[in-house]
Amino acid sequence: MKKIIAAMSAVTLSINSFAQTQENEIDAVNLQGRFLSIPYNDVNENVTVISRQQIENSPATSIDELLQFTSGLDIRRRGSNGVQSDISIRGSSFEQVLILINGIRMNDSQTGHNTFNIPFDISAVERIEIIKGSSAKLYGQNVFAGVINIVTKTSSEEQVAIKAQGGDFRTYDMSASGTFGSEKFTNLLSASNGASDGYRYNTDYQIRNYFYQNKLKISNGSIGLQAGFSEKKFGANGFYALPSYTNQYEETQASVVSLQYQQKFKNLSINSSVYWRRGQDMYLLVRQKPEVYRNMHIGNNVGGTMNASYESSLGTTSVGIDYRKEFLVSSNLGERKRDVTQVFFDHQFRFFNQKLEINPGASWANYSGANFFYPGVDVGFIINANHKLFGTVSKGFRIPTFTDLYYNIEKKSPTEMGNPNLLPESAVSSEVGYRFQNEKILAKVSGFLRNTNNAIDWLRDTSASPWRAENVGKINLKGFETEFKHQLFDFLNYRVNYTYLDNQYKNTGLSRYALQSLKHQFVAQLDVKFLKFFSNQLIYKYSDRLVLGSYNTLDEQINFRYKNFNFYVLINNLTNTKYTESNLVPMPGRWFHAGVTYQIKMN
C-alpha cells in the first residue's frame, strides 16, 4: 500500500500538458451556493463535481453507492442499493455532513441515519456537488466536515426515460422520468420502485420514490417548486443495537416541499427559499412480534432563508438569514421542538487583476437561547489559466439531534441512553491545496486539519454496558488528499484518488462511531470505449478502517448503446470480498445486475 501512496503522490505532482480534443465537463458548471451560483474555477475550496456522464457510466445502483467512489467520502452502509447509509467526509460522523437537494436542507433532526432518504433514484440526478471542509460561514450548522448538494434539472424538452433492471436475490428496479414544458416554464417528473429478497436473512427491502420539480423563468431570475416523497421498508438484520438482533425491521418516510426564488437587479442578487421536510421512522426490535418493542417517530422541519448579494467596486458583499423550526413527536423521545436561527455574512475581495481572491465571512447562530459565532476565510490565487492555489480556515458546529439528547432517558434502556445535557460540538478546520486543470487533466493535492471540541460520540465502558451519548472532548484530525484525472485518448480516461487520515482520539470508553473512520482510502477508475457502441467502467477501491481492518472491492459495468437504447450489465463486488462498513453488518458479496434504459423523445 505504501508503494501505491508514493506512486499516487508522484503522479499527481508531476503534471504534463497535453493537447485536447474534448471539452472538460466541469468547466461550465456553476455551483449552487447559498448566495450566488459560482463557476467551478472560481471556487476557493476543495470541490468535486460528479457529472451526468459519470453517473450514467457508473456501476452504482444508488446515489450512496455512487458517492463511495469519491475519495474522502466514507459511505458506511447497512444493507444494499440505498437501503440505509451514513455519509462521512474525512473521518467525520454521519451527523456532521450537510445534505442538500437543489440547495434545500435534508438533514433529519431526529437522527442522521435518516438524512439520506432522498426522494428520487440515481437516474434523476443531473450532477452532485461536494464541498470538503467546513463551510459554516455560508451554510450554518451541520457543515462540520462538508456539504453534498444533489442537483436535478428541469427542461422544456419533451422526453421520457425508462429504466428496468433485475439482478440476484430477486432484485428489481424500475423507474421513469420525464421533462416537459415551454421556454419559460420547465418541468421534471420522476418515479421509481425497487425491491429485493435480500442477500442474507432479513435484508429484504422495498423502496418507492416520487419527485416533481418545476422552474418558471422571470426577468433575470426564476421561481422554482420541488416536491418529493420517499418510502423504505426493510429487514434490518443487525443494523442497530447488537449484531445478534437479527429480526429488526424498519419503515421510513421522507417528504420535502420547497419554493425557491432567484432574481438579479443590476448589482443586487436575491436568492431565497421556504421549505418543509417531514420524516417518519417506525422501528420494530422483533419483526414478527411488534408488541415486544416498537418505536414511532414523526418529525417536521419548517424553515426559510433570505439571501442577498451586492456587487460594488469593493467586491461582492453577501448577507443572509435562516430560520428553522424543528418538531418531533416520538414514542421514545417524547414531544420535542426547538428553534434555530442563523445569520450569515460574506465578502469577496479581488486583487492583482483578479488573480488573488480573499473571502472573509462569518455566521451567527442562536440555539436553545445560546449564541454561537463561527468565522471563516478562504483564499485563492490564480497563477495562470491552469494553475490555482487555494486555502481555507473556518470554524464549524453541530447541534445534537433529538436522539443524541433524549433517546430512552425516561425508559432507562439497558442498551442506549441519550444525554439532555449535551453541548453543541465545534471544530476549527483548515486546508491548503493546489489545483491544476486543462482540457485533458484535472489534478489536486491538499493537506487539511480539523480540531474538534466537545465532540459528540456514543460510548460504553464494557461490551455489556449501555451506549451513552457524551461530549467526549477533543478529536484532532489531520490528513492529505490527492486526485488525478486524465483523458489519455478520446476512447480512454482514468482517475485515481487517495486520502490519508490520522484521527487522534483519546478516550477511556469504547467508541461507537469515532473509531469506524478510514485511515487509508484509494480509488482507481478506468473508462474505455470500444467497438463503436460499447463502453466499460471498472472501479477498484481499497479501504483501511481503524478498527475493522482493510479490504479491496472491484465494481464493473459494461454498456451497449444503440440509438436511444442502453443495455448494460453490472457486477458489484466482483471479487466477492467479505467486509463490513458499519456496526459489523456484513456487506453483500458478488452481485450481478442487468438492465436497459430507453429514451423517448416526443418532439
C-alpha positions in Angstrom: 0.0 0.0 0.0 2.9 2.4 0.7 4.1 1.9 -2.9 0.6 2.9 -4.1 0.6 6.0 -2.0 4.1 7.1 -3.2 3.2 6.4 -6.8 -0.1 8.4 -6.4 1.6 11.4 -4.9 4.4 11.4 -7.6 1.9 11.2 -10.5 -0.3 14.0 -9.0 2.6 16.3 -8.5 4.4 15.7 -11.9 1.7 17.0 -14.3 2.2 17.0 -18.0 0.5 19.2 -20.6 -1.3 17.5 -23.5 -3.3 18.8 -26.5 -7.0 18.2 -26.2 -9.9 17.4 -28.4 -12.6 17.0 -25.8 -14.2 19.7 -23.6 -13.8 19.2 -19.9 -17.3 18.6 -18.5 -17.0 20.7 -15.3 -15.6 23.9 -16.9 -19.1 25.3 -17.5 -20.6 24.1 -14.1 -21.9 26.8 -11.8 -22.1 25.5 -8.2 -25.3 26.3 -6.4 -24.1 28.4 -3.5 -26.2 30.0 -0.7 -25.8 33.4 -2.2 -24.7 33.1 -5.9 -24.1 30.4 -8.5 -20.3 30.3 -8.7 -18.3 28.9 -11.6 -16.3 25.9 -10.6 -12.9 27.5 -11.4 -13.7 30.4 -9.1 -14.3 28.3 -6.0 -11.6 28.6 -3.4 -12.5 25.4 -1.5 -11.9 21.7 -2.3 -14.8 20.9 -4.6 -15.6 17.7 -6.5 -18.3 17.6 -9.2 -19.8 14.2 -10.3 -21.2 14.9 -13.8 -24.2 13.4 -15.6 -21.9 11.4 -17.9 -20.0 9.9 -14.9 -23.3 8.9 -13.3 -24.6 7.1 -16.5 -21.3 5.2 -16.9 -21.0 4.2 -13.2 -21.6 0.7 -11.8 -23.5 2.3 -8.9 -27.2 1.3 -8.4 -27.9 4.1 -5.9 -26.8 7.6 -5.0 -24.9 6.5 -1.9 -23.1 3.8 -3.9 -22.1 6.4 -6.4 -20.6 8.6 -3.7 -18.4 5.8 -2.3 -16.2 6.1 -5.4 -15.1 9.6 -4.4 -12.0 9.7 -2.2 -12.5 11.4 1.1 -16.2 10.3 1.3 -16.9 7.3 3.5 -20.3 5.7 2.9 -21.0 3.4 5.9 -23.8 1.3 4.6 -26.1 -1.1 6.3 -27.7 -3.2 3.6 -27.6 -2.6 -0.2 -28.9 -0.5 -3.0 -29.6 2.6 -0.9 -31.5 1.0 2.0 -29.7 2.8 4.8 -26.4 4.7 4.6 -24.4 7.0 6.8 -22.3 9.7 5.0 -19.0 10.7 6.4 -16.4 13.1 5.0 -12.8 12.9 6.0 -13.4 11.0 9.2 -16.4 12.9 10.4 -19.5 11.3 11.9 -22.6 10.9 9.8 -24.2 13.8 11.7 -21.5 16.2 10.6 -22.3 16.4 6.9 -24.9 18.7 5.4 -27.1 17.1 2.6 -28.9 19.4 0.2 -31.3 18.7 -2.7 -31.1 21.6 -5.1 -29.9 23.8 -2.2 -32.6 22.7 0.3 -31.5 21.2 3.6 -32.4 17.5 4.1 -30.8 16.7 7.4 -33.1 14.9 9.8 -33.4 16.4 13.3 -34.3 13.1 14.9 -31.2 11.2 13.6 -28.6 11.4 10.9 -29.4 7.8 10.0 -32.4 9.1 8.1 -30.8 12.1 6.4 -30.0 10.3 3.2 -33.7 9.3 2.4 -33.6 11.0 -1.0 -37.0 11.1 -2.9 -35.6 10.1 -6.3 -33.2 7.4 -7.6 -29.9 7.8 -9.3 -31.4 8.2 -12.8 -32.9 11.6 -11.9 -29.6 13.1 -10.8 -28.1 15.8 -13.1 -24.9 16.2 -11.0 -23.6 16.1 -7.5 -21.5 18.9 -5.9 -19.3 18.0 -3.0 -17.5 20.6 -0.8 -15.0 19.1 1.5 -14.2 21.0 4.7 -16.3 23.3 6.9 -18.4 26.0 5.2 -20.3 27.1 8.3 -19.9 30.8 7.3 -22.1 30.1 4.3 -24.4 27.2 5.4 -24.5 27.2 9.2 -24.8 24.1 11.4 -24.0 20.6 10.4 -21.4 21.8 7.9 -18.8 20.3 10.1 -16.9 18.3 7.5 -18.6 19.2 4.2 -21.6 19.7 2.0 -23.2 17.4 -0.6 -25.6 19.1 -2.9 -27.6 16.7 -5.2 -28.9 18.6 -8.3 -31.8 17.6 -10.5 -32.6 19.6 -13.7 -35.9 20.6 -15.3 -36.2 21.0 -19.1 -38.6 22.1 -21.7 -37.6 19.2 -24.0 -40.4 16.7 -24.1 -38.8 13.3 -23.4 -39.2 10.3 -21.2 -36.5 8.0 -19.9 -37.5 4.5 -18.8 -35.2 2.1 -16.9 -35.7 -1.5 -15.9 -33.2 -3.6 -14.0 -33.0 -7.0 -12.4 -30.4 -9.0 -10.5 -29.5 -11.6 -8.0 -31.8 -12.3 -4.9 -34.9 -11.4 -7.0 -33.8 -7.8 -7.1 -35.6 -5.4 -9.4 -35.6 -1.6 -10.0 -38.0 0.2 -12.3 -38.0 4.0 -12.9 -39.4 6.6 -15.3 -38.6 10.3 -15.6 -39.8 12.9 -18.0 -39.2 16.5 -18.8 -41.7 18.8 -20.5 -42.8 22.5 -20.7 -42.1 25.6 -22.6 -39.2 28.0 -22.9 -40.3 29.9 -19.8 -41.8 27.0 -17.7 -39.8 23.8 -17.4 -40.6 20.6 -15.5 -39.2 17.3 -14.3 -41.3 14.4 -13.0 -39.8 11.1 -11.8 -41.0 7.9 -10.1 -39.1 4.7 -9.1 -39.8 1.4 -7.4 -37.3 -1.2 -6.3 -37.3 -4.4 -4.2 -35.2 -7.4 -3.3 -35.5 -10.6 -1.2 -32.1 -9.6 0.3 -28.7 -11.1 0.2 -29.0 -12.8 3.6 -31.7 -13.4 6.2 -34.0 -10.5 6.9 -32.4 -8.0 4.5 -35.3 -7.8 2.1 -36.4 -4.3 1.1 -38.8 -2.2 -0.9 -38.1 1.4 -1.9 -40.5 3.9 -3.6 -39.7 7.4 -4.7 -41.8 10.2 -6.3 -40.4 13.6 -7.3 -41.6 16.7 -9.1 -39.7 19.9 -9.9 -40.5 23.0 -12.0 -38.9 26.3 -12.8 -40.6 29.5 -14.1 -38.3 32.0 -15.7 -38.9 35.6 -14.8 -36.9 38.7 -15.7 -33.3 37.9 -14.8 -34.3 35.1 -12.5 -36.6 32.2 -11.7 -39.2 30.8 -9.3 -39.0 27.1 -8.7 -41.0 24.4 -6.8 -39.9 20.9 -5.8 -41.8 18.2 -4.0 -40.7 14.7 -3.3 -41.7 11.6 -1.3 -39.6 8.6 -0.3 -40.6 5.4 1.4 -38.4 2.5 2.5 -39.4 -0.8 4.1 -36.6 -3.2 5.0 -35.4 -6.0 7.2 -32.7 -4.6 9.4 -30.7 -7.7 10.4 -28.1 -6.4 13.0 -28.4 -2.8 11.8 -28.8 -1.3 15.3 -28.2 -2.4 18.9 -26.2 -5.7 18.8 -25.5 -7.8 15.6 -27.3 -10.7 17.4 -30.6 -8.8 16.9 -31.3 -10.5 13.6 -35.1 -9.8 13.4 -35.1 -6.0 13.4 -37.4 -4.2 11.0 -37.8 -0.6 9.9 -40.0 1.6 7.8 -39.0 5.2 7.0 -40.7 8.0 5.0 -39.3 11.4 4.0 -41.2 14.2 2.3 -39.9 17.6 1.1 -41.6 20.6 -0.4 -39.8 23.9 -1.2 -40.3 27.1 -3.1 -37.3 28.9 -4.3 -36.9 32.4 -5.7 -33.8 33.9 -7.5 -33.5 37.3 -9.3 -30.9 39.8 -10.2 -31.5 43.6 -10.2 -28.4 45.3 -11.7 -25.8 44.9 -9.0 -28.2 43.2 -6.5 -29.0 39.5 -6.4 -31.7 37.8 -4.4 -31.7 34.0 -3.6 -34.3 32.8 -1.1 -36.5 29.8 -0.3 -39.1 28.4 2.1 -39.3 24.7 2.8 -40.9 21.9 4.7 -39.4 18.4 5.4 -41.2 15.6 7.1 -39.6 12.4 8.4 -41.3 9.3 9.7 -39.5 6.4 11.3 -41.1 3.2 12.6 -38.8 0.6 14.1 -39.5 -2.9 15.5 -37.0 -4.9 17.5 -38.7 -8.2 16.5 -40.3 -8.0 13.1 -42.7 -10.9 13.8 -43.7 -9.5 17.2 -44.4 -5.8 17.1 -45.6 -5.9 20.7 -42.1 -6.7 22.0 -40.6 -3.3 21.2 -41.8 -0.6 18.8 -40.6 3.0 18.2 -42.5 5.6 16.1 -41.0 9.0 15.4 -42.6 11.8 13.3 -40.6 14.9 12.7 -41.2 18.1 10.8 -38.7 20.8 9.9 -40.2 24.1 8.6 -37.9 27.0 7.6 -37.0 29.7 5.3 -33.9 31.6 4.0 -33.4 35.2 2.7 -30.1 35.9 1.0 -28.8 38.9 -0.9 -25.5 39.8 -2.7 -24.4 43.2 -3.9 -21.5 43.8 -6.3 -19.6 47.1 -6.0 -16.1 48.4 -6.6 -15.1 46.9 -3.2 -16.1 43.4 -4.3 -19.2 41.3 -3.7 -20.9 41.6 -0.3 -23.4 38.9 0.8 -25.8 38.7 3.7 -28.4 36.1 4.7 -30.7 34.9 7.4 -32.0 31.4 8.0 -34.8 30.4 10.4 -35.9 26.8 11.1 -38.5 25.3 13.5 -38.0 21.6 14.3 -40.8 19.5 15.8 -40.8 15.8 16.9 -43.5 13.5 18.3 -42.0 10.2 19.3 -43.0 7.2 21.4 -39.4 7.0 22.7 -38.1 10.6 22.6 -41.3 12.4 23.7 -42.6 15.6 22.2 -39.8 18.0 21.3 -39.4 21.3 19.5 -36.7 23.9 19.1 -35.8 27.0 17.0 -32.6 27.5 15.1 -31.8 31.0 13.8 -28.7 31.8 11.8 -27.3 35.0 10.2 -24.6 35.0 7.5 -22.1 37.5 6.2 -19.5 37.1 3.4 -17.4 39.4 1.3 -15.2 38.7 -1.7 -12.2 40.8 -2.4 -10.2 40.6 -5.6 -6.7 42.0 -6.1 -3.9 42.0 -8.7 -6.1 41.9 -11.8 -8.5 39.5 -10.0 -5.8 36.9 -9.6 -6.0 37.0 -5.8 -9.4 36.3 -4.1 -10.0 36.7 -0.4 -13.4 35.8 1.1 -13.8 36.5 4.8 -17.2 35.7 6.4 -19.0 34.6 9.5 -22.2 33.1 10.7 -24.0 33.7 14.0 -26.5 31.1 15.4 -29.0 31.0 18.2 -29.9 27.6 19.5 -31.9 27.0 22.8 -31.1 30.5 24.0 -27.4 30.2 23.4 -25.4 32.3 20.9 -22.6 31.0 18.7 -20.2 32.8 16.4 -18.4 31.0 13.5 -15.9 33.0 11.4 -14.0 31.8 8.3 -11.9 32.9 5.4 -11.0 31.2 2.1 -8.2 32.4 -0.2 -7.5 31.6 -3.9 -4.6 32.6 -6.1 -4.8 32.1 -9.8 -1.2 31.5 -11.1 -2.5 31.2 -14.7 -5.4 29.7 -16.5 -4.4 26.2 -15.5 -2.8 26.6 -12.0 -4.5 27.7 -8.8 -3.6 27.7 -5.1 -6.4 27.7 -2.5 -6.7 27.7 1.3 -9.4 27.9 3.9 -9.7 28.4 7.7 -13.1 28.2 9.3 -15.0 27.2 12.4 -18.0 24.8 12.2 -20.5 23.4 14.6 -23.3 20.9 15.0 -26.2 20.9 17.5 -27.2 17.5 18.9 -30.0 15.5 17.3 -33.1 14.7 19.3 -31.8 11.1 19.5 -28.5 12.3 21.0 -30.4 14.3 23.6 -33.4 12.2 24.6 -33.2 8.6 23.5 -34.6 6.4 26.2 -34.0 8.9 29.0 -37.3 8.1 30.6 -37.4 4.3 29.9 -33.8 3.8 31.1 -32.9 1.4 28.3 -30.3 -1.2 29.1 -28.7 -0.7 25.6 -28.8 3.0 24.7 -29.1 6.3 26.7 -29.3 9.8 25.3 -28.0 12.9 27.2 -30.1 16.0 27.5 -27.1 17.9 28.8 -25.1 17.6 25.6 -23.4 20.7 24.3 -23.0 21.5 20.6 -19.8 20.3 19.1 -17.5 22.7 17.3 -14.3 22.4 15.2 -11.7 24.6 13.6 -10.8 23.3 10.1 -8.1 24.4 7.7 -6.8 23.3 4.4 -4.2 24.3 1.8 -4.2 22.9 -1.7 -3.1 23.2 -5.3 -5.2 22.5 -8.4 -4.1 22.0 -12.0 -6.7 21.8 -14.8 -6.6 21.9 -18.5 -8.9 20.3 -21.0 -7.3 16.9 -20.6 -6.1 16.8 -17.0 -7.5 17.6 -13.6 -5.1 17.2 -10.6 -5.4 18.3 -7.0 -3.3 17.8 -3.9 -4.2 19.3 -0.4 -3.4 18.9 3.3 -6.0 19.6 6.0 -6.6 19.7 9.7 -9.7 19.6 11.9 -9.5 20.1 15.7 -12.8 19.3 17.4 -14.0 20.5 20.8 -16.9 18.9 22.8 -17.1 16.1 20.2 -20.2 14.0 20.5 -19.9 10.3 20.4 -21.7 7.2 21.9 -19.5 5.4 24.5 -19.7 2.4 26.8 -17.3 1.1 29.4 -17.6 -2.6 28.5 -19.4 -4.7 25.9 -22.1 -5.3 28.4 -22.7 -1.7 29.3 -25.3 0.5 27.6 -24.3 3.0 24.9 -24.5 6.6 26.2 -24.2 9.9 24.3 -21.4 12.2 25.7 -19.3 15.2 24.8 -16.0 13.2 24.7 -13.7 16.2 24.5 -11.1 16.8 21.7 -10.6 14.9 18.5 -7.7 16.1 16.4 -7.6 15.0 12.7 -5.0 15.7 10.0 -4.6 14.3 6.6 -3.9 14.8 2.9 -5.6 14.0 -0.3 -4.6 13.7 -4.0 -6.7 13.4 -7.1 -5.6 12.8 -10.7 -7.9 12.5 -13.7 -6.5 12.1 -17.3 -8.2 11.9 -20.7 -5.5 9.8 -22.3 -7.3 9.2 -25.6 -10.8 10.0 -26.9 -11.7 6.4 -26.0 -9.9 6.1 -22.7 -9.6 8.0 -19.5 -8.6 7.1 -15.9 -8.9 8.6 -12.5 -7.0 7.8 -9.2 -7.7 9.3 -5.8 -6.1 8.8 -2.4 -7.0 10.1 1.1 -5.0 9.6 4.3 -6.4 10.3 7.7 -4.7 10.5 11.1 -7.5 10.6 13.6 -6.1 11.3 17.1 -8.8 10.3 19.5 -8.2 9.6 23.2 -11.0 8.3 25.5 -11.2 5.5 28.1 -14.6 4.2 26.9 -15.4 2.1 23.8 -16.4 4.4 20.9 -19.4 3.6 18.7 -18.6 5.9 15.7 -15.3 7.7 16.0 -13.1 4.7 15.5 -15.0 3.4 12.5 -13.4 6.0 10.2 -11.0 5.3 7.4 -7.2 5.6 7.7 -6.4 4.9 4.1 -8.7 5.2 1.1 -7.6 4.6 -2.5 -9.9 4.7 -5.5 -8.9 3.9 -9.2 -11.3 4.2 -12.1 -10.8 3.2 -15.8 -13.3 4.2 -18.6 -12.9 2.6 -22.0 -15.0 3.0 -25.2 -14.6 0.3 -27.9 -16.3 -1.2 -31.0 -18.3 2.0 -31.5 -21.3 1.0 -29.4 -19.6 -0.4 -26.2 -18.1 1.2 -23.1 -16.8 -0.2 -19.9 -16.1 1.2 -16.5 -14.0 -0.6 -13.8 -13.6 0.8 -10.3 -11.2 -0.5 -7.7 -11.4 0.6 -4.1 -9.0 0.0 -1.2 -10.3 0.8 2.3 -8.4 0.5 5.6 -10.5 1.3 8.8 -9.1 2.0 12.2 -10.8 -1.0 13.9 -12.5 -3.0 11.1 -9.3 -3.7 9.1 -8.7 -3.4 5.3 -10.5 -4.7 2.3 -10.4 -4.4 -1.5 -13.5 -4.2 -3.8 -13.9 -4.2 -7.6 -17.0 -3.0 -9.4 -17.7 -3.4 -13.2 -20.2 -2.1 -15.7 -20.3 -2.7 -19.5 -22.7 -0.7 -21.7 -24.0 -1.3 -25.2 -25.5 2.0 -26.6 -27.5 2.0 -29.8 -29.7 4.9 -30.7 -32.0 5.6 -27.8 -31.3 2.3 -26.0 -28.6 1.4 -23.5 -28.2 -2.2 -22.4 -25.9 -2.8 -19.5 -24.5 -5.5 -17.2 -23.0 -4.5 -13.9 -21.3 -6.6 -11.2 -20.8 -5.2 -7.7 -18.0 -6.7 -5.6 -16.6 -8.7 -8.5 -14.0 -10.3 -6.3 -16.7 -11.5 -3.7 -14.8 -9.7 -0.9 -16.1 -10.2 2.7 -16.2 -6.9 4.6 -18.3 -4.6 6.8 -18.7 -0.8 6.8 -20.8 -0.1 9.9 -21.9 -1.9 13.1 -20.4 -5.2 11.9 -23.2 -5.7 9.3 -21.8 -8.0 6.6 -22.0 -6.3 3.1 -23.1 -8.2 0.0 -20.8 -10.5 -1.9 -20.7 -10.7 -5.7 -24.0 -9.3 -7.1 -25.0 -9.4 -10.8 -27.4 -6.9 -12.3 -28.6 -6.4 -15.9 -30.8 -3.7 -17.2 -31.9 -1.4 -20.0 -32.7 2.3 -20.4 -34.8 3.7 -23.2 -35.2 7.4 -24.0 -38.3 8.6 -25.9 -38.2 12.0 -27.5 -41.6 13.5 -28.2 -40.5 16.4 -30.4 
